[in-house]
Amino acid sequence: MKTFTIQLSYAAYYFREEVVEAETLEDALDKAVTEADASGSWSSTDTTGNTFVDAVAEGDHFDLWAHNVQQLPIPSRFAEDRGGPEIVVTVEGGLIQHVDIHGGTARVEVHDYDTEGTSEPQNLERDSDGTAYLRTVHSNRDEDLPDTNPAPDSAG
């Protein structure tokens, strides 16, 4: 077996609301960030993000950021932005045959605009333009179960 050193993190979220006056949205955002950075008064949301991998290297290392440590690439499902799950939709004969979801949980909503001659006219929905479509949802989530990727217990 190989030995790996892995640095893990999670985000603890704090917020601050700023009310600013500006000519443009970008100016308002710049001004709000500057004012927020100058303030020591922030409130905790009491929530944390998912645990993610900051760095990984093969071997037993004290400092993964040392110049002599060769870090390994982090697969996207372990990165802070997660990269999302991989979703494969199999279509045959114009119909969805199967939806495979790997590397996380997802809810896939399909809008099928090929509704001519549908055997389910009572199930037609309409988009904001009034165009009819059939809607199907595929998911590997169990909405009755708790979150399978909760924040770490150490988040407080």
N, C-alpha and C positions, 0 to 999 in steps of 0.2 A: 504494500500500500504506500501511496505517496502522502507526504505531509504538506499542508497548505496553511498559510497565514491569511486570514480574512478580516478586513476592517468593515464593521457593520455600523449603520447609523439609522436614525429615524428623525423626522422633523417634528418639533414641538411648535405649534402655531400660536402666534400672538397677533393681535390686531390693534389698529389705531385708526380712527376715522378723522379725516381732515376735511374742512370746508374751505375751498379756495375760490378766488375769482381769477379768471384768465381769458385770453382771447381765443385759444384753441384747446382741444382735448389734450394734446401733447404738452402744451404749456401748463395746463392744470395738473397733469400727472407729474411732471417735473417738479412743480411747486409743492405738491402734496408729499412726494418722496423726500424732498429737502426738508420740509417742516417736520415730517415724521422722524427722519434721521436725527434731527436736532432735539427731539423730545425724549425724555426718559420715562414718559408715562404711556405704557402699553398695557393691554389687558390680555390675559391668557384665554384661549378658546376652550381650554381643558380637553383638547383633542390632539392626537398625534397622527402622523402619517405612517405608512407601512415601513417595515424594516427593509433596508436596501443595502447593497454592497458598494462601498466606496473604493475599495482596492483589494486585490488578491494577488498573491505570489506563491509559487511553489517553494516549500521549505519552511523552516522555523525562523521567522524574522522578528526582531524587536521593533523595527521602524520600516514600515512598508514604503515610506516616502524617501528613504535614504537613496543617494545617488547610485549605489551599487546593487540595488534591488530591481530585478526585472519584473515589473507588474504584468499580469496576464490580462487579456481582454475580458470584460465582464459581459456575459450573455444578457441581452436586453431585458429578459424577464426578471433579472435580479438588480437592474439599474434603478436609480431614483425615479426616472420617468416611466419605468416598467416596459415601455415599448408596446404594451398591450398584448393580449393573447393572439395567437394565430387562428384565424377562422377560415375554414375551407367549405365552400358551398358547392355541392355537386348537383348540376342541372342536367336532366336528360329528357328529351322530348318536350322541352319548354316548361318542365315541372321540376321543382326542387325535390330531389330524391333524399338528400341527407345533408346535415350541417355538422361538421366536426369542429370542436373548439378545444385548442391545446394551449397550455401555458397560462392558465388563468380562467376566471369566470367571465362570461359575457352574455349579453342579451342581444340577439340579432333580429331586427325587425325588417321584413321584406315587403316592399310595395310592388305588386305585380299589376302593371298597367295593361297587360294583354287580357282584357276581360270579355272580349267579344265571345258570345256563346257560352258564358260561364254557367255552370250548373248550380251556382250559389249566388244568385242575384241579390238575395236578402243580406248577404255579407259584404256587399260593396260599400266602400267608404269613399269619401271625396277629399281631395287635397285642397289647399287654399285657393287654387285656380278653378276648383269645381270638377276636376278630372277624376273619374271613377278609378278605383283600384281595389284589389283584394289584398288584405293585410294578413301576414302570418308572422308569428314570433317563435323563434327558436332560442332556447337558453339551456345552459348547464348549471344554472343557479337553482337552489332550493330556497324559495323566499320564506319558508317556514322555519329554516334553520338559522342560527346566529352566523354572523360574518365569519368566514373561514380564514380570513387573514386579518385578525384584529391587531391593534397597536400593541406593542410589547408591554408587559406588566410593569417594567421599570419606568414607564413614562409618567407615572404618578397620577 
